[in-house]
């Protein structure tokens, strides 16, 4: 019983990284909109950089989700 409770608590704590990734993705695209509105000619370059940042941030979210699943089902 205690082991199951510990697994559930640990998996819940591991999913906190998903909230941080959501905040990071929102910040990335918010800054993309601000940067594109200030300098529309650089929009394509800013979009490429934003996609790179999105990929890195999403990778962190996937690692956190993977850890939660490993805790629950491992």
N, C-alpha and C positions, 0 to 999 in steps of 0.2 A: 504494500500500500504506500509506504513512504517512498519507494523507488519510483512508482508511477507519478506521485505528486512532484517529486524532484524533476522528473523528465518534463512534466507539463510546465513547471515554473521555468526551467532552463530554456525550453523552446519558446516560451513567451518572452523571455528576456532577449533571446537571439533575434526575435522579429523587430526589436526596437530599431535595428539598423535599416529596416525598410522605411520607417518614418523619416529617418535622416536622409535617405536617398530621395524620397518624395520632395522634401524641402530643397535638396540640391538641384533636382531637375527643374523645379519651379523657378529657382533663382537663375539657372542657366538660361532658360527661355525668356524670362523676364528681362534679363540683361541683353539678350539678343534683340528683343523688340526695341528696347531703349537705344541700343547702338545702331540699329538699322534706321530708326527714325531720326537720329542725329546725323547720320552720314549714309544716305541710301546707296551711294555708289559702292560702298564696301560691304553691301548686304550679302553677296555670295561668299566672300571671304569669312565674314562673321558667322555665316551659317555653317560652313565647314568646321570652324573651330567649335561651334556649339554642338555639332553632331559628335565630335571627338569627346567633348566633355560629357555629353549625354551617355555615350558608350561606356566611359570609365565609371560614371556614377551608377549606371544600371548594372555594371559588373559587380560593384560593391553590394548592391541590393540582392543580386543573385547569390553571392557568397553568403550573405546573412540568411537568406531563405534556405540555402543548402545546409547550413549549420543547424537551422531549426529542424529540418527534416532528419538530419543525421542524429540529432538528440532524441527526437521522438521515435524513430523507427530503427535506430542502430543498436 
